[in-house]
Amino acid sequence: MPSTAIVWLRRDLRLSDQPALHHAAAHHDVVVPVFVFAPEEEADWQPGAASRWWLHHSLTTLAARLAKLGSPLIVRTGPSLAALRTLVKETGAEAAYWNRLYEPAVIARDARIKEAMRADGLKAESFNGAVLFEPWELKTGAGEPYRVYSPMFRAAEARFDGIRKPLPAPKKLAAPSMALESTAIEALKLLPTIPWDSGFYEHWHPGEKGALQRLEQFATKPIATYKDLRDQPALDGAVSGLSPHLHFGEISPHQCFVRARQAQHELASAGAHGNIHHFIKELFWREFSHHLIYHYPKTPTEPMYARFAAFPWRKSKHYASDLKAWQQGRTGIPIVDAGMRQLWVTGWLHNRVRMIVASLLTKNLLIPWQEGAAWFWDTLVDASLPQNTLGWQWAAGCGADAAPYFRIFNPVLQGEKFDAEGSYVRTWVPELATLPVKFIHKPWEAPSEVRRAAGIGLDSVYAKPIIELMASRDRALAAFAELKAGSAA
Ligand SMILES: Cc1cc2nc3c(=O)[nH]c(=O)nc-3n(C[C@H](O)[C@H](O)[C@H](O)COP(=O)(O)OP(=O)(O)OC[C@H]3O[C@@H](n4cnc5c(N)ncnc54)[C@H](O)[C@@H]3O)c2cc1C
């Protein structure tokens, strides 16, 4: 009787550096890779529409690769425990392996499943395939979890040499002898029925091959200039674009880390300038976000610091229309509208612009960060609970290592600094394409003859932004002062 293991695939949709798969292939004769679709088990954080699009394509490419390797992907629907138990019965498996995830609802589900499978007499083991450091590995001097990025990064840096090398992909996998039923990926209905996703196909190649190609492309050149160019949203390819691949585990952080270090050697031996350190530091924000969500599991909905729960968000009759204008990229503030339209068309948004649009929503419009996080959740292909939570709480000023409350981004100045020629705005807000550089980030200041020449009529969105930037900045500062006074009382 051959020894059989099930590998339960989740957001680790790759073959190389895949600890659970590697372990199964090394210790068992037969390996059964299974994906169980059970979005309801992710509680309030079921994958949004853009993530579902990605998942469809990622599963499709993985299924093709597994079939070539010898053991086809089995797709089942939840509940996960019942689906796994059925598969154990059908295959006579003696072990089940998976890689760990760190979102609160998933941790609870996985712990229940591990316990139940062990009670069934099965060997159930989980592995680390998603983070360089497990959330419990790094602690402050006082033995507490970190709440600030820099000391955690320093603690990690001292241990960088101990980060494991990526594991090779199995060369072949033996499938079980019996025929197993598998749900067609199309039957999961992950793709939209209204085709809003056409722009995604131009921008993305979901799957491990696309991920490795992107890493290679980035590490052979742009990584050297990353520190200097990473804040300019108009520069295609200045940042890695790896976030959705990392989120779905089509590539591991170990692979990114090791390739980046190799790039450093390549640069040095070519006598070229450039330092990859900044890229590693950004990659580490992802680590920090996983650390935070593990230790502070309520943060996807509640501010990290409880005093912010009393923040005086704006109660206004314009709330719904302002939120909609922000979502649709119709605020009349060019860099914000460019970002929100890029997000809609491509499912991704440049980090600098994520910060700008989040600041406008939470500070100038005083709309709760949870609204922004929910919109990003649905529209981002890289929507990740740890990272989205960290990003939004940071922007709103209520989370770990947050921007100081008095730092309220001025989107005009941000645009002039990081999109100096206005190319990013011209790409995503074509109605401003012919506006002179001087006014591209503040069209409302353009004299009427300039506006007329650029075809921006007085009735357009760009007649007037939905919010007056200076007055709303003062109002946000007053709201923070009110909160401070309230918590001091
Ligand atoms: C409001 C807000 C919401 C965000 N939501 C998400 C999200 O849902 N999913 C997500 O992956 N990132 C999120 N980020 C972080 C960041 O914007 C993206 O990771 C980055 O823009 C992805 O592009 P890239 O892969 O080219 O990044 P690169 O600059 O090439 O960085 C490499 C990798 O490091 C990680 N990383 C980089 N910057 C950050 C950061 N500030 N925080 C956490 N991880 C980082 C990402 O995994 C990224 O792929 C958010 C940021 C903000 C301000």
The ligand as an SDF file (V2000), in Angstrom:
LIG
                    3D

 53 58  0  0  0  0  0  0  0  0999 V2000
   -4.1350   52.3940    2.1940 C   0  0  0  0  0  0  0  0  0  0  0  0
   -3.2050   51.2780    1.7670 C   0  0  0  0  0  0  0  0  0  0  0  0
   -3.7200   50.0160    1.4950 C   0  0  0  0  0  0  0  0  0  0  0  0
   -2.8570   48.9680    1.1080 C   0  0  0  0  0  0  0  0  0  0  0  0
   -3.3980   47.7370    0.8380 N   0  0  0  0  0  0  0  0  0  0  0  0
   -2.5730   46.7150    0.4490 C   0  0  0  0  0  0  0  0  0  0  0  0
   -3.1000   45.4340    0.1550 C   0  0  0  0  0  0  0  0  0  0  0  0
   -4.2930   45.1610    0.3050 O   0  0  0  0  0  0  0  0  0  0  0  0
   -2.2370   44.4750   -0.2990 N   0  0  0  0  0  0  0  0  0  0  0  0
   -0.8890   44.7150   -0.4560 C   0  0  0  0  0  0  0  0  0  0  0  0
   -0.1560   43.8180   -0.8830 O   0  0  0  0  0  0  0  0  0  0  0  0
   -0.3750   45.9130   -0.1460 N   0  0  0  0  0  0  0  0  0  0  0  0
   -1.1540   46.9250    0.2840 C   0  0  0  0  0  0  0  0  0  0  0  0
   -0.6170   48.1550    0.5600 N   0  0  0  0  0  0  0  0  0  0  0  0
    0.8550   48.3180    0.5510 C   0  0  0  0  0  0  0  0  0  0  0  0
    1.4990   48.7550   -0.7720 C   0  0  0  0  0  0  0  0  0  0  0  0
    0.8290   49.8540   -1.3080 O   0  0  0  0  0  0  0  0  0  0  0  0
    1.5290   47.6450   -1.8100 C   0  0  0  0  0  0  0  0  0  0  0  0
    2.0740   46.4610   -1.2430 O   0  0  0  0  0  0  0  0  0  0  0  0
    2.4220   48.0130   -3.0150 C   0  0  0  0  0  0  0  0  0  0  0  0
    1.9540   49.2010   -3.6010 O   0  0  0  0  0  0  0  0  0  0  0  0
    2.4010   46.8850   -4.0180 C   0  0  0  0  0  0  0  0  0  0  0  0
    3.1360   47.2070   -5.1380 O   0  0  0  0  0  0  0  0  0  0  0  0
    4.4830   46.4440   -5.4780 P   0  0  0  0  0  0  0  0  0  0  0  0
    4.2730   44.9930   -5.4110 O   0  0  0  0  0  0  0  0  0  0  0  0
    5.0080   47.0350   -6.7430 O   0  0  0  0  0  0  0  0  0  0  0  0
    5.3910   46.8920   -4.2630 O   0  0  0  0  0  0  0  0  0  0  0  0
    6.9680   47.0210   -4.1270 P   0  0  0  0  0  0  0  0  0  0  0  0
    7.2410   48.4470   -3.8180 O   0  0  0  0  0  0  0  0  0  0  0  0
    7.6720   46.4310   -5.2640 O   0  0  0  0  0  0  0  0  0  0  0  0
    7.2550   46.1980   -2.7920 O   0  0  0  0  0  0  0  0  0  0  0  0
    7.4840   44.7860   -2.7950 C   0  0  0  0  0  0  0  0  0  0  0  0
    6.4940   44.0980   -1.8760 C   0  0  0  0  0  0  0  0  0  0  0  0
    6.6480   44.5310   -0.5370 O   0  0  0  0  0  0  0  0  0  0  0  0
    5.3820   44.6100    0.1150 C   0  0  0  0  0  0  0  0  0  0  0  0
    5.1220   46.0130    0.4720 N   0  0  0  0  0  0  0  0  0  0  0  0
    5.6390   47.1170   -0.1080 C   0  0  0  0  0  0  0  0  0  0  0  0
    5.2020   48.2290    0.5090 N   0  0  0  0  0  0  0  0  0  0  0  0
    4.3790   47.8210    1.4900 C   0  0  0  0  0  0  0  0  0  0  0  0
    3.6230   48.4970    2.4880 C   0  0  0  0  0  0  0  0  0  0  0  0
    3.6360   49.8340    2.6130 N   0  0  0  0  0  0  0  0  0  0  0  0
    2.8690   47.7560    3.3410 N   0  0  0  0  0  0  0  0  0  0  0  0
    2.8570   46.4080    3.2610 C   0  0  0  0  0  0  0  0  0  0  0  0
    3.5670   45.7210    2.3530 N   0  0  0  0  0  0  0  0  0  0  0  0
    4.3170   46.4120    1.4690 C   0  0  0  0  0  0  0  0  0  0  0  0
    4.3460   44.1290   -0.8840 C   0  0  0  0  0  0  0  0  0  0  0  0
    4.0810   42.7650   -0.6570 O   0  0  0  0  0  0  0  0  0  0  0  0
    5.0360   44.3580   -2.2060 C   0  0  0  0  0  0  0  0  0  0  0  0
    4.5870   43.5160   -3.2270 O   0  0  0  0  0  0  0  0  0  0  0  0
   -1.4650   49.2180    0.9800 C   0  0  0  0  0  0  0  0  0  0  0  0
   -0.9590   50.5000    1.2540 C   0  0  0  0  0  0  0  0  0  0  0  0
   -1.8200   51.5250    1.6420 C   0  0  0  0  0  0  0  0  0  0  0  0
   -1.2430   52.8850    1.9230 C   0  0  0  0  0  0  0  0  0  0  0  0
  1  2  1  0
  2  3  1  0
  2 52  2  0
  3  4  2  0
  4  5  1  0
  4 50  1  0
  5  6  2  0
  6  7  1  0
  6 13  1  0
  7  8  2  0
  7  9  1  0
  9 10  1  0
 10 11  2  0
 10 12  1  0
 12 13  2  0
 13 14  1  0
 14 15  1  0
 14 50  1  0
 15 16  1  0
 16 17  1  0
 16 18  1  0
 18 19  1  0
 18 20  1  0
 20 21  1  0
 20 22  1  0
 22 23  1  0
 23 24  1  0
 24 25  2  0
 24 26  1  0
 24 27  1  0
 27 28  1  0
 28 29  2  0
 28 30  1  0
 28 31  1  0
 31 32  1  0
 32 33  1  0
 33 34  1  0
 33 48  1  0
 34 35  1  0
 35 36  1  0
 35 46  1  0
 36 37  1  0
 36 45  1  0
 37 38  2  0
 38 39  1  0
 39 40  1  0
 39 45  2  0
 40 41  1  0
 40 42  2  0
 42 43  1  0
 43 44  2  0
 44 45  1  0
 46 47  1  0
 46 48  1  0
 48 49  1  0
 50 51  2  0
 51 52  1  0
 52 53  1  0
M  END
$$$$
